Amino acid sequence: MAWLEADRFFTSNFNEDTYTKKGLEWVNTTESLKDVLDRPYPEMTQKWMNCTSAFSVWDFAPNSYNPIPLYLRVPE
């Protein structure tokens, strides 16, 4: 984490003087790789990516919601 704290583009220069307004908006609203892929290829993610993560198998049905954290689940 020390290298992040030492990076001026992530700390003191993380502002509208250094980045564009659109760039800051993208950084602050992006949550996953799926969001990154969705910008230039929205039709691809809508058609092929049923899952919530870009690292999952794309045409696989999404997992149902489970409120129990992964580390507390008992294997089936």
NUPABA-341766 format. One record per residue: residue in three letters; chain; z, x, y of N, C-alpha, C in turn. Coordinates in steps of 0.2 Angstrom, whole numbers, plus 5000, padded with zeros to 4 digits. Layout:
<atoms>
<atom code="Ala" unit="A" n_up="Z" n_east="X" n_north="Y" ca_up="Z" ca_east="X" ca_north="Y" c_up="Z" c_east="X" c_north="Y"/>
...
</atoms>
This chain:
<atoms>
<atom code="Met" unit="A" n_up="5000" n_east="5004" n_north="4994" ca_up="5000" ca_east="5000" ca_north="5000" c_up="5000" c_east="5004" c_north="5006"/>
<atom code="Ala" unit="A" n_up="5002" n_east="5010" n_north="5006" ca_up="5002" ca_east="5015" ca_north="5012" c_up="4996" c_east="5016" c_north="5015"/>
<atom code="Trp" unit="A" n_up="4990" n_east="5016" n_north="5011" ca_up="4984" ca_east="5017" ca_north="5014" c_up="4981" c_east="5011" c_north="5017"/>
<atom code="Leu" unit="A" n_up="4984" n_east="5005" n_north="5016" ca_up="4982" ca_east="4999" ca_north="5019" c_up="4985" c_east="4999" c_north="5026"/>
<atom code="Glu" unit="A" n_up="4992" n_east="5001" n_north="5026" ca_up="4995" ca_east="5001" ca_north="5032" c_up="4993" c_east="5007" c_north="5037"/>
<atom code="Ala" unit="A" n_up="4990" n_east="5012" n_north="5034" ca_up="4987" ca_east="5017" ca_north="5038" c_up="4980" c_east="5016" c_north="5041"/>
<atom code="Asp" unit="A" n_up="4977" n_east="5011" n_north="5038" ca_up="4970" ca_east="5009" ca_north="5040" c_up="4970" c_east="5005" c_north="5047"/>
<atom code="Arg" unit="A" n_up="4967" n_east="5008" n_north="5052" ca_up="4967" ca_east="5005" ca_north="5058" c_up="4963" c_east="4999" c_north="5059"/>
<atom code="Phe" unit="A" n_up="4958" n_east="4998" n_north="5054" ca_up="4954" ca_east="4992" ca_north="5054" c_up="4957" c_east="4986" c_north="5051"/>
<atom code="Phe" unit="A" n_up="4963" n_east="4988" n_north="5047" ca_up="4967" ca_east="4983" ca_north="5044" c_up="4973" c_east="4981" c_north="5048"/>
<atom code="Thr" unit="A" n_up="4975" n_east="4985" n_north="5053" ca_up="4981" ca_east="4985" ca_north="5057" c_up="4979" c_east="4984" c_north="5064"/>
<atom code="Ser" unit="A" n_up="4979" n_east="4989" n_north="5068" ca_up="4979" ca_east="4989" ca_north="5075" c_up="4972" c_east="4986" c_north="5078"/>
<atom code="Asn" unit="A" n_up="4967" n_east="4988" n_north="5074" ca_up="4960" ca_east="4986" ca_north="5076" c_up="4958" c_east="4979" c_north="5073"/>
<atom code="Phe" unit="A" n_up="4962" n_east="4976" n_north="5069" ca_up="4960" ca_east="4969" ca_north="5066" c_up="4961" c_east="4964" c_north="5071"/>
<atom code="Asn" unit="A" n_up="4956" n_east="4964" n_north="5076" ca_up="4955" ca_east="4959" ca_north="5081" c_up="4948" c_east="4957" c_north="5083"/>
<atom code="Glu" unit="A" n_up="4947" n_east="4953" n_north="5088" ca_up="4941" ca_east="4951" ca_north="5090" c_up="4937" c_east="4956" c_north="5094"/>
<atom code="Asp" unit="A" n_up="4941" n_east="4961" n_north="5096" ca_up="4937" ca_east="4967" ca_north="5100" c_up="4933" c_east="4971" c_north="5095"/>
<atom code="Thr" unit="A" n_up="4936" n_east="4972" n_north="5089" ca_up="4933" ca_east="4976" ca_north="5084" c_up="4928" c_east="4972" c_north="5079"/>
<atom code="Tyr" unit="A" n_up="4930" n_east="4966" n_north="5077" ca_up="4926" ca_east="4962" ca_north="5073" c_up="4923" c_east="4956" c_north="5076"/>
<atom code="Thr" unit="A" n_up="4918" n_east="4953" n_north="5074" ca_up="4915" ca_east="4947" ca_north="5077" c_up="4920" c_east="4941" c_north="5075"/>
<atom code="Lys" unit="A" n_up="4919" n_east="4936" n_north="5079" ca_up="4923" ca_east="4930" ca_north="5078" c_up="4922" c_east="4927" c_north="5071"/>
<atom code="Lys" unit="A" n_up="4915" n_east="4927" n_north="5069" ca_up="4913" ca_east="4924" ca_north="5062" c_up="4916" c_east="4929" c_north="5057"/>
<atom code="Gly" unit="A" n_up="4916" n_east="4935" n_north="5058" ca_up="4918" ca_east="4940" ca_north="5053" c_up="4926" c_east="4939" c_north="5052"/>
<atom code="Leu" unit="A" n_up="4930" n_east="4938" n_north="5057" ca_up="4937" ca_east="4937" ca_north="5056" c_up="4938" c_east="4930" c_north="5053"/>
<atom code="Glu" unit="A" n_up="4934" n_east="4925" n_north="5054" ca_up="4934" ca_east="4919" ca_north="5051" c_up="4933" c_east="4919" c_north="5043"/>
<atom code="Trp" unit="A" n_up="4928" n_east="4923" n_north="5041" ca_up="4927" ca_east="4924" ca_north="5034" c_up="4932" c_east="4928" c_north="5031"/>
<atom code="Val" unit="A" n_up="4935" n_east="4933" n_north="5034" ca_up="4941" ca_east="4937" ca_north="5031" c_up="4947" c_east="4932" c_north="5030"/>
<atom code="Asn" unit="A" n_up="4948" n_east="4928" n_north="5035" ca_up="4954" ca_east="4924" ca_north="5035" c_up="4954" c_east="4918" c_north="5030"/>
<atom code="Thr" unit="A" n_up="4948" n_east="4916" n_north="5029" ca_up="4947" ca_east="4910" ca_north="5025" c_up="4944" c_east="4911" c_north="5017"/>
<atom code="Thr" unit="A" n_up="4942" n_east="4917" n_north="5016" ca_up="4940" ca_east="4919" ca_north="5009" c_up="4946" c_east="4920" c_north="5005"/>
<atom code="Glu" unit="A" n_up="4946" n_east="4916" n_north="4999" ca_up="4951" ca_east="4917" ca_north="4994" c_up="4949" c_east="4920" c_north="4988"/>
<atom code="Ser" unit="A" n_up="4943" n_east="4920" n_north="4986" ca_up="4941" ca_east="4922" ca_north="4979" c_up="4934" c_east="4925" c_north="4980"/>
<atom code="Leu" unit="A" n_up="4932" n_east="4928" n_north="4974" ca_up="4925" ca_east="4930" ca_north="4974" c_up="4920" c_east="4925" c_north="4974"/>
<atom code="Lys" unit="A" n_up="4922" n_east="4919" n_north="4971" ca_up="4918" ca_east="4913" ca_north="4972" c_up="4916" c_east="4911" c_north="4979"/>
<atom code="Asp" unit="A" n_up="4921" n_east="4912" n_north="4983" ca_up="4919" ca_east="4910" ca_north="4990" c_up="4914" c_east="4915" c_north="4993"/>
<atom code="Val" unit="A" n_up="4915" n_east="4922" n_north="4991" ca_up="4910" ca_east="4927" ca_north="4993" c_up="4903" c_east="4925" c_north="4991"/>
<atom code="Leu" unit="A" n_up="4902" n_east="4923" n_north="4984" ca_up="4896" ca_east="4921" ca_north="4981" c_up="4893" c_east="4915" c_north="4984"/>
<atom code="Asp" unit="A" n_up="4898" n_east="4910" n_north="4986" ca_up="4896" ca_east="4904" ca_north="4989" c_up="4892" c_east="4904" c_north="4996"/>
<atom code="Arg" unit="A" n_up="4893" n_east="4909" n_north="5000" ca_up="4890" ca_east="4910" ca_north="5006" c_up="4882" c_east="4911" c_north="5006"/>
<atom code="Pro" unit="A" n_up="4880" n_east="4916" n_north="5002" ca_up="4873" ca_east="4916" ca_north="5002" c_up="4869" c_east="4912" c_north="4996"/>
<atom code="Tyr" unit="A" n_up="4873" n_east="4910" n_north="4991" ca_up="4870" ca_east="4907" ca_north="4986" c_up="4874" c_east="4900" c_north="4984"/>
<atom code="Pro" unit="A" n_up="4874" n_east="4895" n_north="4988" ca_up="4878" ca_east="4889" ca_north="4987" c_up="4875" c_east="4885" c_north="4981"/>
<atom code="Glu" unit="A" n_up="4869" n_east="4885" n_north="4981" ca_up="4866" ca_east="4881" ca_north="4975" c_up="4867" c_east="4884" c_north="4968"/>
<atom code="Met" unit="A" n_up="4868" n_east="4891" n_north="4968" ca_up="4870" ca_east="4894" ca_north="4962" c_up="4877" c_east="4893" c_north="4959"/>
<atom code="Thr" unit="A" n_up="4881" n_east="4893" n_north="4964" ca_up="4888" ca_east="4891" ca_north="4962" c_up="4889" c_east="4884" c_north="4960"/>
<atom code="Gln" unit="A" n_up="4886" n_east="4880" n_north="4964" ca_up="4886" ca_east="4872" ca_north="4962" c_up="4883" c_east="4871" c_north="4956"/>
<atom code="Lys" unit="A" n_up="4878" n_east="4874" n_north="4954" ca_up="4874" ca_east="4872" ca_north="4948" c_up="4878" c_east="4876" c_north="4942"/>
<atom code="Trp" unit="A" n_up="4879" n_east="4882" n_north="4942" ca_up="4882" ca_east="4886" ca_north="4936" c_up="4889" c_east="4887" c_north="4936"/>
<atom code="Met" unit="A" n_up="4893" n_east="4887" n_north="4941" ca_up="4900" ca_east="4889" ca_north="4941" c_up="4904" c_east="4883" c_north="4941"/>
<atom code="Asn" unit="A" n_up="4906" n_east="4881" n_north="4935" ca_up="4911" ca_east="4876" ca_north="4934" c_up="4918" c_east="4878" c_north="4935"/>
<atom code="Cys" unit="A" n_up="4919" n_east="4884" n_north="4934" ca_up="4926" ca_east="4887" ca_north="4934" c_up="4928" c_east="4888" c_north="4941"/>
<atom code="Thr" unit="A" n_up="4934" n_east="4890" n_north="4942" ca_up="4937" ca_east="4891" ca_north="4948" c_up="4937" c_east="4899" c_north="4950"/>
<atom code="Ser" unit="A" n_up="4936" n_east="4903" n_north="4945" ca_up="4935" ca_east="4910" ca_north="4946" c_up="4928" c_east="4913" c_north="4944"/>
<atom code="Ala" unit="A" n_up="4926" n_east="4917" n_north="4948" ca_up="4919" ca_east="4921" ca_north="4947" c_up="4920" c_east="4925" c_north="4941"/>
<atom code="Phe" unit="A" n_up="4926" n_east="4927" n_north="4939" ca_up="4927" ca_east="4931" ca_north="4933" c_up="4927" c_east="4928" c_north="4926"/>
<atom code="Ser" unit="A" n_up="4927" n_east="4921" n_north="4926" ca_up="4927" ca_east="4917" ca_north="4920" c_up="4920" c_east="4916" c_north="4918"/>
<atom code="Val" unit="A" n_up="4919" n_east="4913" n_north="4912" ca_up="4913" ca_east="4911" ca_north="4910" c_up="4910" c_east="4905" c_north="4914"/>
<atom code="Trp" unit="A" n_up="4904" n_east="4906" n_north="4917" ca_up="4902" ca_east="4901" ca_north="4922" c_up="4901" c_east="4894" c_north="4920"/>
<atom code="Asp" unit="A" n_up="4898" n_east="4894" n_north="4914" ca_up="4896" ca_east="4887" ca_north="4912" c_up="4902" c_east="4884" c_north="4907"/>
<atom code="Phe" unit="A" n_up="4907" n_east="4887" n_north="4907" ca_up="4913" ca_east="4884" ca_north="4903" c_up="4917" c_east="4879" c_north="4907"/>
<atom code="Ala" unit="A" n_up="4919" n_east="4874" n_north="4904" ca_up="4923" ca_east="4869" ca_north="4907" c_up="4929" c_east="4872" c_north="4910"/>
<atom code="Pro" unit="A" n_up="4931" n_east="4870" n_north="4916" ca_up="4937" ca_east="4872" ca_north="4920" c_up="4943" c_east="4870" c_north="4916"/>
<atom code="Asn" unit="A" n_up="4948" n_east="4875" n_north="4916" ca_up="4955" ca_east="4873" ca_north="4913" c_up="4958" c_east="4867" c_north="4917"/>
<atom code="Ser" unit="A" n_up="4962" n_east="4863" n_north="4913" ca_up="4965" ca_east="4858" ca_north="4917" c_up="4971" c_east="4861" c_north="4920"/>
<atom code="Tyr" unit="A" n_up="4974" n_east="4857" n_north="4925" ca_up="4979" ca_east="4860" ca_north="4929" c_up="4986" c_east="4860" c_north="4925"/>
<atom code="Asn" unit="A" n_up="4989" n_east="4866" n_north="4926" ca_up="4995" ca_east="4867" ca_north="4922" c_up="5000" c_east="4870" c_north="4927"/>
<atom code="Pro" unit="A" n_up="5006" n_east="4866" n_north="4929" ca_up="5010" ca_east="4868" ca_north="4934" c_up="5015" c_east="4874" c_north="4932"/>
<atom code="Ile" unit="A" n_up="5015" n_east="4875" n_north="4925" ca_up="5019" ca_east="4881" ca_north="4923" c_up="5016" c_east="4887" c_north="4924"/>
<atom code="Pro" unit="A" n_up="5019" n_east="4892" n_north="4927" ca_up="5016" ca_east="4899" ca_north="4928" c_up="5014" c_east="4902" c_north="4922"/>
<atom code="Leu" unit="A" n_up="5009" n_east="4906" n_north="4922" ca_up="5006" ca_east="4909" ca_north="4916" c_up="5011" c_east="4913" c_north="4912"/>
<atom code="Tyr" unit="A" n_up="5015" n_east="4917" n_north="4916" ca_up="5020" ca_east="4921" ca_north="4912" c_up="5026" c_east="4917" c_north="4909"/>
<atom code="Leu" unit="A" n_up="5026" n_east="4911" n_north="4910" ca_up="5031" ca_east="4907" ca_north="4907" c_up="5029" c_east="4902" c_north="4901"/>
<atom code="Arg" unit="A" n_up="5022" n_east="4902" n_north="4900" ca_up="5019" ca_east="4898" ca_north="4895" c_up="5020" c_east="4901" c_north="4888"/>
<atom code="Val" unit="A" n_up="5021" n_east="4897" n_north="4883" ca_up="5022" ca_east="4898" ca_north="4876" c_up="5015" c_east="4898" c_north="4873"/>
<atom code="Pro" unit="A" n_up="5013" n_east="4904" n_north="4870" ca_up="5006" ca_east="4904" ca_north="4867" c_up="5006" c_east="4898" c_north="4862"/>
<atom code="Glu" unit="A" n_up="5000" n_east="4896" n_north="4861" ca_up="4998" ca_east="4890" ca_north="4856" c_up="4997" c_east="4893" c_north="4850"/>
</atoms>
